[in-house]
Amino acid sequence: MKITRSSGHGHAALRRGRTSTAGQIYLVTFTTHNRSRLFADPARAMTAARALVDPRCWTRSHLLAWVLMPDHWHGLVALGEDDALPGLIRRIKTSTARCVRRDQRHAGPVWARAYHDHALRKEEDLLGAARYLVMNPVRAGLVRRCGSYPYWDAVWL
C-alpha cells in the first residue's frame, strides 16, 4: 500500500509529496520541543525509552534499531501493511509524551511537531545505517563506546 500526502501549509508543507510504503524501511528522526535536553535526565530518558518500545505502538510496523539522545530520537522502522508513517509517528510521540508527563511530572510539550524521514534505497546498507544510528552517542561525546549508552537497541543483538 502506498499513501501520498500533497496538501497543507506550515508543517504540512514539509510533508508534501511524502509517501508511506508498506515494507519500506525508513530512518526517522524527531526532536524534543525547542531541542530541549529533556532526556539528559536518566529517569526521564528511561521512561521515554520504555514507551518508545511499547508493543502497543508497534502492532503493524517493526522497530529495527533506535537511539534516544538527550534532545532527539532516531529509529529504523520497517513500515507494516495498513500503516502510514505519519500515523505511526503520531502514536509513538503521543505514547511517549503521555508517559513522560505522567511518570516524570513534565508539564510542557515533549516533542516538536515535525519529523524527518528517509526511505532507505535497496542499495543502501541496512546494517550500516543501524550502526551509524546507534553510534550517535559516541559521536556526540556522551560515551566512549556504544555499549555504555543505555538508551538504544537493535534487533540484530
N, C-alpha and C positions, 0 to 999 in steps of 0.2 A: 504494500500500500504506500502511495506517495501522496503527501499532503503539501500543498503550496499556499503560502500566505502572500498577499500582494497589495494590501492597503494599509492606511493608517498614517499617523503623524507622530513626531517625537520618538519615543522608544519604539513605537510600532513601525516607524520608518526604517529602523535598523533591521527589522525582521522582513522587510520587503524582499521577496524572492527566495526567502529561506524555505527549504523543503525538509520534510521528515520522511525517511525511507526505512521501512521495516528491514531489519537485518543489517543495516548500515551501522558502522562503528563511528562514534563521534567523540572528539576530545572537547569537553565542555569546561568552561571556566566562568565562575561568577564571584563577585566581590562582596565584601561586607558593605553596609551602608556607610557612605563617606570614607571608604577604605580604612575604617577604624580597626584597630588591632584587637578586636573582641576576643579572638581565640589565642591570644598570648597568655590568657588566664587558663591554667591547666584544667580546672574544674569545668569551665565553660566549654573548652575545647573537647573534653571527654563527653559532655552532654551532647554537643553537636555531632561528634563522631558517631555516637550510638544512634542518633536519629538519622544520620546520613545513610547508614547501612540497614535501617529498619526494613524488614522484608515487605511490609505493607506498601512501601514506596516502589518496590521492585517486583510487582506481580506480573508484568508483561515484559519488561526490559531487564537487562542484566548489567550490573556494575562490575566491570572487569578490573579496574585499578582506580585508586583515588588517593588524594593527599589533601589534608586540611591545613592550610597555612594560617598565620595569625590574622590575615586580612582578606583571604580568598580561598576558594576550593577549586581543585581540578579533578575531573573524573573522565575515565574512558568508559563509554556507555555503548552497549550493543542494544539498539532500539528494537523492541519487540513488535509483533503483529498487533494491530489495533491500538498502538501507542503513538503519540505525536510528541516530538521533542518539547514544544512549549508546555504541554500538559504535564509531562514528566518533571521538567524543571520546576514548574509551579508546585507540584506535590512535594518535591524534595525541599524547596525553600520554605513552604508552609509548615511542613512537619518539623524541620529543624528549628525554625523561628519559634514555633509553639513550645517545643521542648526547652529551648534556651530561656524563653520568657518565664516558663513555669518553674524550672529547676534552679535557675540562676537569678531569678527576680530581676531580669533585664527588661526595662520598661520601653526602650526605644526600638526603632526598626533594626533588624538583624542584617538583612541582605539588601543590596542595591537592586533596583528594578530590572536592569538589563542583564544579559549574559552573552558570552561569546561561544560559538561552536565552530568546529572544523570537522568536516566529514573526511575520514581517512580514505585515501585512494587505495586501490588494490595494490599498487606498487610500494606503498608506504609500509614500513616495518612496524607491525603491531607491538611486538615485544620491545623494540627500540623506543616507541612512543611511551610505553608503560615505564620503561627505565628512566626516560627523560622526566616524566611526570613525578615519579617517586623520589627522584634526586633533587627536587626543588628545595627541600630543607637544607641540603648540603650546599647547594649553590647560593642560598640566601645566608649562609653562615650560621644557621641555627644549631647545626650539629656537624660533626666531622664525618660520620658515616650514616647512611640512610637507616640502618637498623636501630640506631639510637633515637630516632624520632618516633614518638608513639602514635601519631595520627595519620596513618596511611595503611593501605592494604592492597593486595593484588591477588587475583585468582590463581596465579601460577606458583604461589608459595605452597 
